[in-house]
Amino acid sequence: MRSVLRLGNLLAIGCLVSLVSSRSIRADDLPIPTIVEGSVLPPDAAMALYVRPAELASSKSAAPIVEAFDAVLEPLKLGLSVADIEEFKIVFIIDQQAGLEGVILVVRARAAHDWKPMFDAQGKWKEEEFQGRKVFRRVSRQAYWLPDERTAVFTESRNATMLARSMGSPDPQDKAAWFEAWSEAARRPLAGLIDMRVLSGGNPGRDEDPLAVLATDAKYAVASGYFTIGGFQLEGSITTDSPQAAARVAPATSQVLVDFVEEMFEAVPLEDDDKAGLAAQLNEFLGKSRIKTDGKLVKAEGRFTTKMIQVICDAAKKVAKRM
């Protein structure tokens, strides 16, 4: 599951230019971005994924991925291919005690788009007004609204909190400990963030459990991805409080990655021959990935080769046909 409304930026620039002739611009005069814009995240984001699909699709190496994701998108009646989507962002707000508080999802097309068929395919929506804007609700927890012709914002929460937050300006995200690392990662066409505290649900558990180690000793993790010649590069870092904590987190991270791939692999509904081919590629990826410590940081990197990408995407297309 990376930046947000370019149109909002253009409108803001236009407004600022009109003010230049009458007075100088101070920092306080600059518009405060909303969650809808670019890679902006609320400072209490627990997990987030930000992608610029059209930018990724422009790489020659991306063809198998584009084909696979287009197959996944087709049943959603989105009416857009991967190459038509400028930005995709999903943000999870999680309370350590109560669990998932809400989700905000933003999709921005490269051109004006009719979003209604996609949402209508999910069920009936009731049109109403909320904070001076037209919104559409389906059951009490789900809602969507359209900031402009290119953008759709979907929210789900236990109450109207996420809907209101998607419309307003969040607290400055530079209050978050992950701000600088996230800003750097979001320059690439794929970026992810996770607050490690959410892994424990407020209960770290046993010390020998790799997830418990991450929940106890790690603060947050960011990752980014981009295409290179003949493959796709993934890079990430986990921030801890000390070199000693980083030394504990590094092996735990390796084990968590192995466990995650194994669990994901077991859940994939494929024939044995297809699973064998997929397993070989995933094992090669894990075997060539590198995790090391650098002071308080744990750094990780891995690379999907063109062959790995092809095998994984072929498997994804077969899974999509069964859904």
Kinemage of the C-alpha trace (Angstrom):
@kinemage 1
@onewidth
@group {chain A} dominant
@subgroup {mainchain}
@vectorlist {calphas} color= white
{ca met a 1} P 0.000 0.000 0.000
{ca arg a 2} P 4.232 9.189 -2.173
{ca ser a 3} L 3.475 13.521 -2.407
{ca val a 4} L -0.062 15.085 -2.648
{ca leu a 5} L -2.090 17.608 -4.624
{ca arg a 6} L 0.000 19.413 -7.228
{ca leu a 7} L -3.067 21.473 -8.061
{ca gly a 8} L -3.189 22.759 -4.497
{ca asn a 9} L 0.435 23.797 -4.788
{ca leu a 10} L -0.220 25.644 -8.044
{ca leu a 11} L -3.179 27.483 -6.575
{ca ala a 12} L -1.114 28.439 -3.543
{ca ile a 13} L 1.686 29.750 -5.749
{ca gly a 14} L -0.795 31.796 -7.759
{ca cys a 15} L -2.190 33.361 -4.623
{ca leu a 16} L 1.270 34.159 -3.291
{ca val a 17} L 2.351 35.752 -6.556
{ca ser a 18} L -0.667 38.051 -6.436
{ca leu a 19} L 0.426 39.226 -2.988
{ca val a 20} L 4.028 39.971 -3.880
{ca ser a 21} L 3.204 43.326 -5.468
{ca ser a 22} L 1.615 44.645 -2.266
{ca arg a 23} L 3.909 43.304 0.467
{ca ser a 24} L 6.791 40.953 1.149
{ca ile a 25} L 6.044 37.326 1.987
{ca arg a 26} L 6.761 36.047 5.481
{ca ala a 27} L 6.953 32.395 6.562
{ca asp a 28} L 3.677 32.831 8.456
{ca asp a 29} L 1.931 33.742 5.202
{ca leu a 30} L 2.710 30.428 3.513
{ca pro a 31} L -0.209 27.962 3.249
{ca ile a 32} L -0.196 24.979 5.586
{ca pro a 33} L -0.414 21.723 3.565
{ca thr a 34} L -3.200 19.249 4.243
{ca ile a 35} L -2.863 15.480 4.478
{ca val a 36} L -4.192 15.298 0.927
{ca glu a 37} L -1.079 16.979 -0.436
{ca gly a 38} L 1.945 15.021 -1.637
{ca ser a 39} L 3.851 12.967 0.889
{ca val a 40} L 2.476 14.973 3.834
{ca leu a 41} L 1.667 12.755 6.830
{ca pro a 42} L 0.106 13.539 10.210
{ca pro a 43} L 2.726 13.340 12.971
{ca asp a 44} L 0.853 10.458 14.625
{ca ala a 45} L 0.867 8.285 11.490
{ca ala a 46} L 1.553 4.708 12.554
{ca met a 47} L 2.058 3.306 9.068
{ca ala a 48} L 2.051 4.856 5.626
{ca leu a 49} L 2.734 3.970 2.019
{ca tyr a 50} L 3.325 6.639 -0.624
{ca val a 51} L 3.732 5.753 -4.302
{ca arg a 52} L 4.043 7.667 -7.546
{ca pro a 53} L 2.818 4.896 -9.889
{ca ala a 54} L 3.148 6.781 -13.194
{ca glu a 55} L 6.762 7.615 -12.374
{ca leu a 56} L 7.494 3.970 -11.582
{ca ala a 57} L 5.701 2.837 -14.745
{ca ser a 58} L 7.926 5.048 -16.893
{ca ser a 59} L 10.871 2.689 -16.318
{ca lys a 60} L 11.446 -0.008 -18.939
{ca ser a 61} L 12.035 -2.511 -16.138
{ca ala a 62} L 8.543 -1.814 -14.769
{ca ala a 63} L 6.580 -3.475 -17.588
{ca pro a 64} L 5.860 -6.760 -15.722
{ca ile a 65} L 4.829 -4.882 -12.575
{ca val a 66} L 2.545 -2.531 -14.497
{ca glu a 67} L 0.884 -5.489 -16.216
{ca ala a 68} L 0.392 -7.320 -12.924
{ca phe a 69} L -1.017 -4.323 -11.066
{ca asp a 70} L -3.320 -3.424 -13.941
{ca ala a 71} L -4.747 -6.945 -13.622
{ca val a 72} L -5.305 -6.348 -9.897
{ca leu a 73} L -6.893 -2.926 -10.502
{ca glu a 74} L -9.340 -4.112 -13.170
{ca pro a 75} L -11.905 -5.708 -10.795
{ca leu a 76} L -11.951 -2.505 -8.722
{ca lys a 77} L -13.490 -0.606 -11.661
{ca leu a 78} L -11.072 2.205 -11.043
{ca gly a 79} L -10.990 3.055 -14.731
{ca leu a 80} L -7.291 3.873 -14.501
{ca ser a 81} L -4.124 1.998 -15.319
{ca val a 82} L -0.994 2.257 -13.199
{ca ala a 83} L 0.451 4.723 -15.721
{ca asp a 84} L -2.593 6.989 -15.226
{ca ile a 85} L -2.093 7.383 -11.455
{ca glu a 86} L 0.160 10.220 -10.367
{ca glu a 87} L 0.067 9.556 -6.635
{ca phe a 88} L -1.261 6.978 -4.227
{ca lys a 89} L -1.040 7.337 -0.453
{ca ile a 90} L -2.511 5.344 2.402
{ca val a 91} L -2.095 6.349 6.041
{ca phe a 92} L -2.985 4.240 9.069
{ca ile a 93} L -3.685 5.839 12.440
{ca ile a 94} L -3.365 3.192 15.139
{ca asp a 95} L -4.031 3.441 18.849
{ca gln a 96} L -1.748 1.106 20.803
{ca gln a 97} L -4.556 0.036 23.114
{ca ala a 98} L -7.648 0.213 20.891
{ca gly a 99} L -6.092 -0.899 17.599
{ca leu a 100} L -6.871 0.630 14.217
{ca glu a 101} L -8.309 4.100 14.684
{ca gly a 102} L -8.714 4.940 11.037
{ca val a 103} L -7.405 5.001 7.480
{ca ile a 104} L -6.974 7.805 4.969
{ca leu a 105} L -6.431 6.860 1.334
{ca val a 106} L -5.615 9.393 -1.389
{ca val a 107} L -5.513 8.635 -5.122
{ca arg a 108} L -4.556 11.335 -7.609
{ca ala a 109} L -4.868 10.796 -11.365
{ca arg a 110} L -2.714 12.497 -13.961
{ca ala a 111} L -5.825 13.954 -15.598
{ca ala a 112} L -9.450 14.679 -14.686
{ca his a 113} L -11.253 11.432 -13.871
{ca asp a 114} L -14.772 10.195 -13.088
{ca trp a 115} L -14.412 8.464 -9.723
{ca lys a 116} L -18.106 7.659 -9.256
{ca pro a 117} L -18.161 4.225 -11.002
{ca met a 118} L -15.430 2.898 -8.728
{ca phe a 119} L -17.193 3.938 -5.538
{ca asp a 120} L -20.656 2.935 -6.798
{ca ala a 121} L -19.311 -0.568 -7.419
{ca gln a 122} L -18.722 -0.864 -3.673
{ca gly a 123} L -22.349 -0.106 -2.748
{ca lys a 124} L -24.736 2.804 -2.240
{ca trp a 125} L -23.425 6.123 -0.949
{ca lys a 126} L -25.432 8.915 0.626
{ca glu a 127} L -24.536 12.451 -0.379
{ca glu a 128} L -24.324 15.035 2.411
{ca glu a 129} L -22.417 18.119 3.490
{ca phe a 130} L -19.536 18.020 5.952
{ca gln a 131} L -17.498 21.061 6.959
{ca gly a 132} L -18.776 22.936 3.934
{ca arg a 133} L -17.849 20.213 1.441
{ca lys a 134} L -19.859 17.616 -0.437
{ca val a 135} L -19.091 14.143 0.899
{ca phe a 136} L -20.462 10.667 0.284
{ca arg a 137} L -21.006 8.166 3.085
{ca arg a 138} L -21.540 4.400 3.072
{ca val a 139} L -22.455 3.043 6.499
{ca ser a 140} L -21.318 5.155 9.403
{ca arg a 141} L -17.589 4.536 9.156
{ca gln a 142} L -16.782 5.036 5.468
{ca ala a 143} L -16.753 8.229 3.427
{ca tyr a 144} L -15.150 9.781 0.398
{ca trp a 145} L -14.826 13.254 -1.058
{ca leu a 146} L -13.276 14.811 -4.163
{ca pro a 147} L -10.949 17.779 -3.581
{ca asp a 148} L -10.772 18.312 -7.365
{ca glu a 149} L -11.392 16.427 -10.625
{ca arg a 150} L -8.133 14.503 -10.349
{ca thr a 151} L -8.252 13.440 -6.728
{ca ala a 152} L -10.315 11.075 -4.563
{ca val a 153} L -9.989 10.783 -0.788
{ca phe a 154} L -11.434 7.777 1.065
{ca thr a 155} L -11.568 7.520 4.837
{ca glu a 156} L -12.680 4.903 7.332
{ca ser a 157} L -12.772 5.250 11.106
{ca arg a 158} L -14.833 4.571 14.197
{ca asn a 159} L -16.257 8.085 13.910
{ca ala a 160} L -15.908 11.175 11.699
{ca thr a 161} L -12.371 11.850 12.913
{ca met a 162} L -10.551 10.644 9.805
{ca leu a 163} L -12.879 12.521 7.461
{ca ala a 164} L -12.284 15.765 9.332
{ca arg a 165} L -8.547 15.141 9.449
{ca ser a 166} L -8.386 14.509 5.718
{ca met a 167} L -9.809 17.988 5.110
{ca gly a 168} L -7.826 19.995 7.648
{ca ser a 169} L -4.176 20.800 8.112
{ca pro a 170} L -2.432 18.395 10.498
{ca asp a 171} L -0.009 19.453 13.158
{ca pro a 172} L 3.310 20.187 11.477
{ca gln a 173} L 4.790 16.803 10.601
{ca asp a 174} L 8.247 18.071 11.518
{ca lys a 175} L 7.126 17.424 15.101
{ca ala a 176} L 7.473 13.728 14.316
{ca ala a 177} L 10.775 12.008 15.059
{ca trp a 178} L 10.705 10.421 11.600
{ca phe a 179} L 10.245 13.695 9.680
{ca glu a 180} L 13.728 14.026 8.148
{ca ala a 181} L 14.063 10.342 7.280
{ca trp a 182} L 10.588 10.295 5.726
{ca ser a 183} L 11.221 13.476 3.729
{ca glu a 184} L 14.320 11.885 2.213
{ca ala a 185} L 12.601 8.558 1.451
{ca ala a 186} L 9.580 10.256 -0.146
{ca arg a 187} L 11.783 11.807 -2.827
{ca arg a 188} L 11.765 8.383 -4.444
{ca pro a 189} L 8.711 6.970 -6.242
{ca leu a 190} L 7.955 4.483 -3.452
{ca ala a 191} L 8.251 5.125 0.271
{ca gly a 192} L 6.992 3.432 3.408
{ca leu a 193} L 6.899 4.286 7.105
{ca ile a 194} L 6.101 2.309 10.223
{ca asp a 195} L 6.138 3.368 13.854
{ca met a 196} L 7.592 0.301 15.532
{ca arg a 197} L 5.571 0.894 18.692
{ca val a 198} L 2.432 -0.300 16.919
{ca leu a 199} L 3.944 -3.757 16.558
{ca ser a 200} L 3.443 -4.457 20.236
{ca gly a 201} L -0.091 -3.119 20.634
{ca gly a 202} L 1.169 -1.610 23.883
{ca asn a 203} L 2.428 -5.002 25.075
{ca pro a 204} L 6.034 -5.734 24.022
{ca gly a 205} L 5.836 -9.399 24.976
{ca arg a 206} L 8.762 -11.796 25.327
{ca asp a 207} L 12.296 -10.571 24.719
{ca glu a 208} L 13.170 -13.512 22.461
{ca asp a 209} L 10.340 -12.708 20.034
{ca pro a 210} L 11.832 -10.739 17.084
{ca leu a 211} L 8.757 -8.520 16.881
{ca ala a 212} L 9.023 -7.838 20.606
{ca val a 213} L 12.655 -6.762 20.109
{ca leu a 214} L 11.603 -4.341 17.384
{ca ala a 215} L 8.735 -3.008 19.474
{ca thr a 216} L 11.013 -2.499 22.476
{ca asp a 217} L 14.295 -1.326 20.937
{ca ala a 218} L 13.296 0.281 17.613
{ca lys a 219} L 11.587 3.642 17.212
{ca tyr a 220} L 10.554 3.847 13.576
{ca ala a 221} L 11.482 2.519 10.150
{ca val a 222} L 11.421 4.115 6.716
{ca ala a 223} L 12.016 2.473 3.352
{ca ser a 224} L 12.138 3.533 -0.276
{ca gly a 225} L 12.312 1.881 -3.652
{ca tyr a 226} L 13.252 2.765 -7.199
{ca phe a 227} L 14.073 1.093 -10.494
{ca thr a 228} L 17.647 0.656 -11.624
{ca ile a 229} L 19.000 -0.913 -14.790
{ca gly a 230} L 17.838 -4.513 -14.682
{ca gly a 231} L 16.066 -4.442 -11.351
{ca phe a 232} L 14.324 -2.702 -8.472
{ca gln a 233} L 16.290 -1.422 -5.477
{ca leu a 234} L 14.866 -1.343 -1.951
{ca glu a 235} L 16.577 0.585 0.846
{ca gly a 236} L 15.508 1.133 4.419
{ca ser a 237} L 16.623 2.127 7.877
{ca ile a 238} L 15.420 1.543 11.421
{ca thr a 239} L 16.191 4.152 14.066
{ca thr a 240} L 16.943 3.105 17.642
{ca asp a 241} L 18.084 4.881 20.819
{ca ser a 242} L 21.614 3.471 20.975
{ca pro a 243} L 24.208 1.352 19.163
{ca gln a 244} L 23.457 -1.418 21.665
{ca ala a 245} L 19.780 -1.355 20.703
{ca ala a 246} L 20.724 -1.383 17.015
{ca ala a 247} L 22.832 -4.492 17.621
{ca arg a 248} L 19.729 -6.251 18.984
{ca val a 249} L 17.415 -4.947 16.275
{ca ala a 250} L 19.552 -6.020 13.283
{ca pro a 251} L 19.210 -9.821 13.739
{ca ala a 252} L 15.582 -9.407 14.789
{ca thr a 253} L 14.907 -7.548 11.554
{ca ser a 254} L 16.464 -10.363 9.519
{ca gln a 255} L 14.271 -12.934 11.253
{ca val a 256} L 11.118 -10.838 10.844
{ca leu a 257} L 11.756 -10.510 7.100
{ca val a 258} L 12.256 -14.252 6.726
{ca asp a 259} L 9.118 -15.014 8.765
{ca phe a 260} L 7.087 -12.472 6.791
{ca val a 261} L 8.115 -13.906 3.417
{ca glu a 262} L 7.388 -17.448 4.595
{ca glu a 263} L 3.954 -16.557 5.929
{ca met a 264} L 3.096 -14.586 2.804
{ca phe a 265} L 4.301 -17.449 0.629
{ca glu a 266} L 2.182 -20.004 2.480
{ca ala a 267} L -0.906 -17.820 2.082
{ca val a 268} L -0.527 -17.450 -1.700
{ca pro a 269} L -3.071 -19.670 -3.540
{ca leu a 270} L -0.814 -21.144 -6.236
{ca glu a 271} L -0.088 -24.570 -7.683
{ca asp a 272} L 2.985 -26.396 -6.359
{ca asp a 273} L 5.110 -25.732 -9.474
{ca asp a 274} L 4.321 -22.019 -9.359
{ca lys a 275} L 5.072 -21.917 -5.640
{ca ala a 276} L 8.423 -23.630 -6.179
{ca gly a 277} L 9.477 -21.029 -8.750
{ca leu a 278} L 8.307 -18.181 -6.536
{ca ala a 279} L 10.075 -19.637 -3.493
{ca ala a 280} L 13.356 -19.842 -5.382
{ca gln a 281} L 13.210 -16.161 -6.328
{ca leu a 282} L 12.180 -14.981 -2.865
{ca asn a 283} L 14.944 -17.030 -1.246
{ca glu a 284} L 17.467 -15.541 -3.668
{ca phe a 285} L 16.257 -12.050 -2.766
{ca leu a 286} L 16.563 -12.735 0.962
{ca gly a 287} L 19.971 -14.353 0.513
{ca lys a 288} L 21.394 -11.329 -1.291
{ca ser a 289} L 19.798 -8.708 0.958
{ca arg a 290} L 22.059 -6.954 3.435
{ca ile a 291} L 21.328 -5.711 6.961
{ca lys a 292} L 23.974 -3.886 8.986
{ca thr a 293} L 24.288 -1.472 11.890
{ca asp a 294} L 25.554 2.090 11.648
{ca gly a 295} L 25.581 3.673 15.097
{ca lys a 296} L 21.962 3.982 16.205
{ca leu a 297} L 20.709 2.952 12.770
{ca val a 298} L 20.012 -0.443 11.269
{ca lys a 299} L 20.337 -0.196 7.488
{ca ala a 300} L 18.910 -2.676 5.029
{ca glu a 301} L 19.019 -3.022 1.280
{ca gly a 302} L 17.915 -5.557 -1.267
{ca arg a 303} L 17.457 -5.788 -5.006
{ca phe a 304} L 14.853 -7.545 -7.093
{ca thr a 305} L 16.399 -8.640 -10.382
{ca thr a 306} L 14.424 -8.564 -13.631
{ca lys a 307} L 13.884 -12.331 -13.372
{ca met a 308} L 12.636 -12.056 -9.801
{ca ile a 309} L 10.231 -9.319 -10.825
{ca gln a 310} L 8.885 -11.377 -13.729
{ca val a 311} L 8.296 -14.500 -11.624
{ca ile a 312} L 6.658 -12.554 -8.786
{ca cys a 313} L 4.431 -10.601 -11.187
{ca asp a 314} L 3.357 -13.744 -13.040
{ca ala a 315} L 2.353 -15.228 -9.695
{ca ala a 316} L 0.486 -12.025 -8.779
{ca lys a 317} L -1.530 -12.165 -12.006
{ca lys a 318} L -2.516 -15.787 -11.349
{ca val a 319} L -3.598 -14.883 -7.818
{ca ala a 320} L -5.605 -11.907 -9.129
{ca lys a 321} L -7.550 -14.190 -11.482
{ca arg a 322} L -8.637 -16.301 -8.514
{ca met a 323} L -9.892 -13.372 -6.474
